[in-house]
Amino acid sequence: MGIPIAELGKARIVRGRRERKREKVKDFINWFNKVIMDAELYEYRYPVKGAYIWRPYGLRVRRMVEEEIRRLHDESGHGEVLFPVFIPLEYFSKESEHIRGFEEEVFWVSKGGKDPERLILRPTSETAMMPMFKLWIKDHTDLPLKVYQIASVFRAETKSTHPMIRLREISMFKEAHTAHADREDAERTVREAIEIYKKIYDYLSIPYLISRRPEWDKFAGAVYTIAFDTLMPDGKTIQIGTVHYLGTNFSKVFDVTYLDKDGSAKYVHTTSYGISERVIASMLAIHGDDSGLLLPPNIAPIQVVVIPIPQEGRDVKGAAEKAAEELKAAGIRAIADLRDDKTPGWKFNDWEMRGVPIRAEIGPKDLDKGVITFARRDTGEKYEVSREEAVDFVKELIVDVGDNMRGEAWSNMRRSIYVVDDIKEALNKLNSGVVVVPWSGDEQCGLKMQESLDANVLGVPVDSDPSEQIGGHRDLACPDKEANYWVRVSRRY
């Protein structure tokens, strides 16, 4: 996109748009692992499989994301809590479908002191929160109850682990849990949660697909699950958020009731919804290129880095420091890189690799002309801007870079979604994206479809019109059956 010249005041474009190289798609995982280490976001050499370290720069990115997550939940009436990491076995084993869904992923604590007891490290907190909800909820005036926490959960992952993508300790797990008087109110919160997640992903410039998971892939103990997926550079999808309507499945097991207005005791209806550091992995993967990361300006810890181009006898460093202070005074996250042991070119490459969205350069020629040269990381365009207009220009540029990144990400994903009704064509297209295929809705046909395509059924779209015409199509895996739905299928992490 780029800001039109007419809207830049006295800014002058000194370099046009450049295409970004994205060879990362050929070896995505190795690119991802290398860039998060080189940028000092993350350390994956910790000697426990699936457990990793957030480094200071990475933790600053994470805190920016968590701040937005907290803001949206707080504004919508959720209260933040923090529960213990341990769940008693007796709690966890009460809901039979739930324990079946998680029993292979649970870490057990079976020894401790002189009087050992069997505990589990929470894989999720429904069975921890329900006994507390029973204590907190007495009558209809206590409803709805909406809480959330950002904490660690643990999964005894047996598949290949990947930094930030597939973990044993998910250290940035935001889980919300709510209780309601009836299904209508609970499903209102399901819709609210979907809107909250859409705002989070829009803020991070992450495109998304929203699907109702098939019965065999819903959350253990849920009535139904709505999931958000996004597309990674290698054509696989990754689940970045889920919203579950749990009905009274958990409240009946834990006897969580409320006294209604008519004096009768009724079971509460509950929901839960979760999001993790996979959103950060997705954001890094979608926007990065062969030069490294590209962070959306909203969450970049450093939005502008000012780099002096030194010349003997000229106080270029002083001018760079002053420019950074002026930007910071205007609420822009800016720093001046004043290191004497690094060349300007080295600094350019280093900050590009770290994903800083805007670079400012000040050299002797800039001092003579009374300008600052700005370069945007997303398009490579460079502008000369007068010192007087620099702050206002950067504020506009921050918005434009974010809008451009969001638009480009959505365009790239939409180009990788294919509507097909032939197995051979579906197999071909699955190498580069998501296929949308006809399905009868029969579970056995869905499982057969997964096996035939060596892929996963993501579910029926809920972010498009479900009544969209599908007349005349047959189930992709069961041609003897008439199709009733379009369903999304992909290979996924």
C-alpha positions in Angstrom: 0.0 0.0 0.0 2.2 2.8 1.3 1.0 6.3 2.3 0.1 8.3 -0.9 2.6 11.1 -1.5 -0.2 13.7 -1.3 -0.8 12.7 2.3 2.9 13.0 3.4 3.0 16.8 3.6 6.6 17.7 2.7 7.8 14.1 2.8 9.7 12.9 -0.2 10.0 9.3 -1.4 13.6 8.5 -1.9 13.2 4.7 -2.6 10.2 2.9 -3.9 8.6 -0.4 -2.8 10.7 -3.5 -2.9 9.5 -7.1 -3.0 10.4 -9.1 0.1 12.2 -12.4 -0.4 10.4 -15.3 1.3 12.4 -18.4 0.6 11.4 -19.4 4.2 8.5 -21.5 2.7 10.9 -24.0 1.4 12.2 -24.9 4.9 9.8 -23.2 7.2 10.6 -24.9 10.5 14.4 -24.4 10.2 13.8 -20.7 9.2 11.5 -20.3 12.2 13.8 -21.9 14.7 16.8 -19.9 13.5 15.1 -16.5 13.4 13.6 -16.7 16.9 17.0 -17.6 18.2 18.9 -15.0 16.1 16.4 -12.3 17.2 16.9 -13.4 20.8 13.2 -13.9 21.4 13.4 -17.5 22.5 15.8 -20.2 23.6 15.1 -23.8 22.8 18.3 -25.5 24.1 16.9 -26.1 27.5 17.4 -29.8 28.4 13.8 -30.7 28.8 11.8 -31.8 25.7 9.1 -29.3 24.8 10.1 -26.7 27.5 11.6 -23.4 26.4 12.8 -20.1 27.6 11.4 -16.6 26.7 14.3 -14.2 26.5 13.9 -10.5 27.4 13.1 -9.2 23.9 10.7 -12.1 23.3 9.1 -11.5 26.7 8.5 -7.8 25.8 6.7 -9.0 22.6 4.7 -11.4 24.7 3.7 -8.8 27.3 2.4 -6.5 24.5 0.2 -9.3 23.3 -1.0 -10.2 26.8 -1.8 -6.6 27.5 -4.3 -6.6 24.6 -5.7 -9.9 25.7 -6.2 -8.6 29.2 -7.7 -5.3 28.0 -10.4 -7.0 25.9 -11.3 -9.5 28.6 -11.4 -6.9 31.3 -13.6 -4.6 29.2 -16.1 -7.4 28.6 -16.7 -8.1 32.2 -14.2 -11.0 32.8 -12.3 -11.0 36.1 -8.7 -12.2 36.2 -7.9 -15.0 38.5 -4.9 -17.3 39.2 -5.4 -20.9 40.1 -2.9 -23.4 41.4 -1.0 -25.5 38.9 -2.0 -28.8 40.7 -5.4 -30.5 40.3 -6.4 -33.3 42.6 -6.9 -36.7 40.8 -10.4 -36.9 42.3 -11.5 -33.7 40.6 -9.9 -34.5 37.2 -11.4 -38.0 37.0 -15.0 -37.0 37.7 -15.8 -36.0 34.2 -15.3 -39.3 32.3 -15.3 -37.9 28.7 -12.9 -35.2 29.8 -10.3 -37.5 31.3 -10.5 -39.8 28.3 -9.7 -36.9 26.1 -6.6 -35.9 28.1 -5.4 -39.1 29.9 -2.6 -39.7 27.4 -1.4 -36.0 27.7 -1.4 -35.7 31.5 1.7 -35.2 33.7 1.2 -37.0 37.0 2.8 -36.0 40.3 2.8 -39.2 42.3 5.5 -38.6 44.9 5.9 -35.8 47.4 7.2 -35.8 51.0 6.3 -38.4 53.5 2.6 -38.6 52.5 2.5 -38.8 48.7 -0.7 -38.0 46.9 -1.6 -38.3 43.2 -1.9 -34.9 41.6 -1.8 -33.8 38.0 -0.3 -30.7 36.4 -3.2 -28.9 34.8 -3.7 -29.6 31.1 -6.7 -27.1 31.3 -8.7 -25.9 34.2 -12.4 -27.0 33.9 -12.0 -29.6 36.6 -10.1 -27.2 38.8 -12.6 -24.3 38.5 -15.9 -26.2 38.8 -15.5 -27.0 42.5 -14.7 -23.4 43.1 -17.7 -22.2 41.1 -19.8 -24.5 43.3 -18.6 -22.5 46.3 -19.0 -19.1 44.6 -22.4 -19.5 43.0 -25.5 -19.5 45.2 -28.4 -18.0 43.3 -29.2 -16.3 40.0 -27.7 -12.9 41.2 -24.3 -14.5 41.1 -24.6 -15.2 37.3 -23.1 -14.8 34.9 -19.7 -15.5 36.4 -16.8 -14.8 33.9 -13.2 -15.4 34.9 -9.9 -15.8 33.0 -6.3 -16.5 33.7 -3.0 -16.4 31.8 -0.9 -19.2 33.2 1.1 -22.4 32.4 -0.6 -25.6 31.3 1.1 -28.9 30.7 0.7 -31.6 28.1 2.7 -34.8 28.0 3.2 -34.3 24.2 4.3 -37.5 22.5 4.6 -36.0 19.0 7.5 -34.0 17.8 7.7 -30.8 19.7 8.4 -27.4 18.1 9.4 -24.2 19.8 6.4 -22.0 20.5 4.2 -24.3 18.3 3.9 -27.7 20.0 4.9 -27.6 23.7 4.9 -29.6 26.9 4.7 -26.5 29.0 2.4 -23.9 27.4 3.5 -21.0 29.4 1.1 -18.3 27.9 -2.2 -20.1 28.1 -5.1 -17.7 28.4 -8.2 -19.7 29.5 -11.6 -18.1 30.2 -14.3 -20.0 32.1 -17.9 -18.8 32.5 -21.1 -19.9 34.1 -24.6 -18.9 33.1 -28.3 -19.4 34.0 -29.2 -21.0 30.7 -28.0 -22.1 27.3 -29.1 -18.8 25.7 -26.9 -16.7 27.9 -24.0 -19.1 27.6 -24.2 -19.0 23.8 -24.3 -15.3 24.0 -20.9 -15.5 25.7 -19.7 -17.9 23.0 -20.4 -15.3 20.4 -18.8 -12.6 22.6 -15.6 -14.8 22.9 -15.5 -15.2 19.1 -15.6 -11.4 18.7 -12.9 -10.9 21.4 -10.6 -13.3 19.5 -11.3 -11.7 16.2 -10.2 -8.4 17.7 -7.0 -10.0 19.1 -6.1 -11.5 15.7 -6.9 -8.3 13.9 -4.7 -6.4 16.3 -1.8 -8.8 15.5 -2.5 -8.7 11.8 -3.3 -12.5 11.7 -5.9 -13.7 9.2 -8.1 -16.5 10.5 -10.7 -19.1 9.6 -13.5 -19.9 12.0 -14.9 -23.4 11.9 -17.2 -25.6 14.0 -15.0 -28.7 14.7 -16.5 -32.1 13.8 -17.8 -34.2 16.7 -14.7 -36.4 16.7 -12.4 -33.4 17.1 -14.3 -31.3 19.7 -12.9 -30.5 23.1 -13.3 -33.4 25.5 -16.5 -32.7 27.5 -17.9 -30.0 25.2 -21.3 -29.9 23.5 -19.5 -28.2 20.5 -16.2 -26.4 19.8 -15.6 -23.4 17.6 -12.0 -23.1 16.5 -9.8 -20.4 14.9 -7.1 -21.5 12.4 -4.6 -19.6 10.4 -2.3 -20.6 7.5 1.4 -20.9 8.0 3.9 -20.2 5.2 4.4 -23.9 4.4 0.7 -24.5 3.6 -0.2 -26.1 7.0 -2.7 -24.6 9.3 -2.3 -24.0 13.0 -5.1 -23.8 15.6 -4.8 -20.4 17.3 -7.9 -20.4 19.5 -10.9 -22.4 20.6 -14.3 -21.5 22.1 -16.3 -24.3 23.7 -20.0 -24.5 24.8 -19.9 -27.1 27.6 -23.6 -27.1 28.4 -24.2 -28.7 31.8 -21.7 -31.5 31.3 -19.3 -30.3 33.9 -21.8 -28.6 36.2 -23.8 -31.8 36.7 -20.6 -33.8 37.5 -19.5 -31.1 40.1 -23.1 -30.3 41.2 -22.8 -26.6 40.4 -26.3 -25.2 40.8 -27.9 -21.9 41.4 -31.2 -20.9 43.1 -33.5 -19.5 40.3 -36.0 -16.7 40.8 -38.8 -19.3 41.2 -36.9 -21.0 44.1 -35.8 -24.1 42.2 -32.2 -25.3 42.0 -30.8 -25.4 38.4 -27.5 -26.5 36.9 -25.4 -23.7 35.4 -24.4 -23.8 31.8 -20.7 -23.2 31.2 -18.3 -22.2 28.5 -14.5 -22.1 28.2 -12.2 -20.6 25.6 -8.4 -20.6 25.2 -5.6 -19.0 23.3 -1.8 -19.5 23.7 1.6 -18.4 22.5 0.7 -20.1 19.2 -0.7 -16.7 18.3 2.8 -15.2 18.6 4.3 -18.0 16.6 1.7 -17.4 13.9 2.3 -13.7 13.8 6.1 -14.2 13.5 5.7 -16.9 10.8 3.1 -15.0 8.7 4.9 -11.7 8.5 8.6 -12.7 8.5 10.8 -13.0 5.5 14.4 -14.0 4.6 15.7 -10.9 6.4 14.1 -12.0 9.6 11.1 -11.0 11.6 8.5 -8.2 10.9 6.5 -7.2 14.0 3.2 -5.4 13.7 3.7 -1.9 15.0 0.9 -2.4 17.6 3.0 -4.9 19.5 6.5 -4.2 18.5 8.5 -3.3 21.7 10.5 -0.9 19.5 8.5 0.8 16.8 11.3 3.0 15.5 15.0 2.6 15.8 17.1 5.7 15.0 20.5 5.0 13.5 23.2 7.7 13.2 25.4 7.7 10.1 28.6 9.1 11.6 31.0 11.6 10.1 33.9 13.1 12.0 33.3 16.6 13.2 29.5 16.3 13.0 27.3 15.5 16.1 25.1 12.9 14.3 24.8 10.8 17.4 23.4 13.7 19.4 20.8 14.4 16.6 19.8 10.7 16.6 19.4 10.7 20.4 17.3 13.9 20.3 15.1 12.5 17.5 14.4 9.3 19.5 13.6 11.4 22.6 11.1 13.5 20.6 9.4 10.3 19.3 9.2 8.8 22.8 7.7 12.1 24.2 4.9 11.6 21.6 4.2 8.1 22.9 6.1 6.3 20.2 8.3 3.4 21.3 11.7 4.5 19.9 15.4 4.1 20.7 18.6 5.4 19.3 21.3 2.8 18.5 24.4 4.7 19.5 26.8 1.7 19.6 30.3 2.7 18.4 31.5 -0.8 17.7 28.9 -1.6 15.0 28.7 -0.1 11.5 25.4 1.5 10.3 25.0 -1.4 7.7 25.4 -4.0 10.5 22.8 -2.2 12.6 20.3 -2.0 9.6 20.5 -5.8 9.2 20.3 -6.5 12.9 17.2 -4.4 13.5 15.5 -5.7 10.3 16.1 -9.3 11.6 14.5 -8.3 15.0 11.5 -7.1 13.1 11.4 -3.4 14.1 8.8 -1.9 11.7 10.4 1.5 11.1 14.0 2.7 10.8 15.1 6.3 11.0 18.5 7.3 9.6 20.3 10.6 10.4 23.6 11.4 8.6 25.5 14.6 7.7 23.4 15.2 4.6 20.2 14.8 6.6 21.5 17.4 9.1 22.3 19.8 6.3 18.8 19.5 4.9 17.0 19.4 8.2 15.4 16.1 7.5 15.2 12.5 8.8 15.2 9.5 6.5 12.6 6.8 7.4 12.6 3.3 6.0 9.6 1.0 6.5 10.4 -2.7 7.1 7.3 -4.1 5.3 7.8 -2.5 1.8 11.3 -1.2 1.9 10.1 2.3 0.9 12.2 5.3 2.2 11.1 8.8 2.8 12.8 12.1 3.6 10.8 14.1 6.2 11.5 17.4 7.8 12.4 17.4 11.5 9.3 19.4 12.3 6.9 16.9 10.7 8.7 13.7 11.8 6.5 12.9 14.8 3.2 13.3 12.9 4.7 11.4 9.9 5.7 8.4 12.1 2.3 8.3 13.7 0.7 8.0 10.3 3.3 5.5 9.1 2.7 3.2 12.1 -1.0 2.9 11.2 -0.2 2.4 7.5 2.4 -0.3 8.1 -0.1 -2.2 10.3 -2.9 -1.9 7.8 -0.6 -3.0 5.0 0.6 -6.0 6.9 -2.9 -7.0 7.8 -4.2 -6.6 4.2 -1.2 -8.6 2.8 -1.7 -11.4 5.2 -5.4 -11.8 4.5 -4.7 -11.6 0.7 -2.1 -14.3 1.0 -4.4 -16.6 2.9 -7.4 -16.1 0.7 -5.3 -17.0 -2.3 -4.5 -20.3 -0.6 -8.0 -21.5 -0.1 -9.4 -23.8 -2.8 -12.9 -25.0 -3.3 -12.7 -28.5 -5.0 -14.9 -31.6 -5.3 -12.4 -34.1 -6.6 -10.0 -36.1 -4.4 -7.0 -35.9 -6.8 -7.4 -32.1 -7.0 -7.8 -31.9 -3.3 -4.6 -33.8 -2.7 -2.8 -31.5 -5.1 -4.0 -28.3 -3.5 -3.4 -29.5 0.1 0.3 -29.0 -0.5 -0.2 -25.3 -0.5 -3.2 -24.5 1.5 -6.7 -25.3 2.7 -9.3 -27.1 0.6 -13.0 -26.7 1.0 -14.8 -29.9 -0.1 -18.4 -31.3 0.0 -19.4 -33.4 2.9 -22.6 -35.2 3.9 -22.0 -34.6 7.6 -21.7 -38.3 8.3 -18.9 -39.0 10.8 -17.6 -42.1 9.2 -17.4 -40.3 5.8 -15.5 -37.5 7.5 -13.0 -39.9 9.0 -12.6 -41.6 5.7 -12.0 -38.2 4.1 -9.2 -37.5 6.5 -7.6 -40.9 5.8 -7.9 -40.5 2.0 -6.4 -37.0 2.1 -3.9 -37.6 4.9 -5.2 -34.4 6.4 -7.5 -33.0 9.0 -11.1 -31.9 8.8 -11.1 -28.4 10.3 -14.9 -28.2 10.3 -17.8 -26.4 8.8 -17.2 -22.7 8.3 -19.1 -20.4 10.7 -17.5 -17.2 9.2 -19.4 -17.7 5.9 -23.1 -18.3 5.0 -23.8 -22.0 6.0 -26.8 -22.0 3.6 -24.4 -21.4 0.7 -25.6 -23.6 -2.3 -24.1 -27.0 -2.4 -26.8 -28.6 -4.5 -25.7 -31.5 -6.8 -22.4 -32.2 -5.0 -21.7 -35.6 -3.5 -19.7 -36.3 -0.3 -16.0 -36.3 -1.3 -15.2 -39.6 0.5 -18.7 -41.2 0.2 -20.0 -40.5 -3.4 -23.1 -42.5 -2.7 -24.2 -39.8 -0.2 -25.5 -36.3 -1.0 -23.3 -33.5 0.4 -25.0 -31.1 2.9 -22.0 -29.0 3.9 -18.8 -27.4 2.6 -16.1 -28.4 5.0 -12.5 -27.2 5.4 -9.7 -29.6 5.3 -5.9 -29.0 5.7 -2.7 -30.5 7.0 -2.0 -28.9 10.3 0.4 -28.5 13.2 
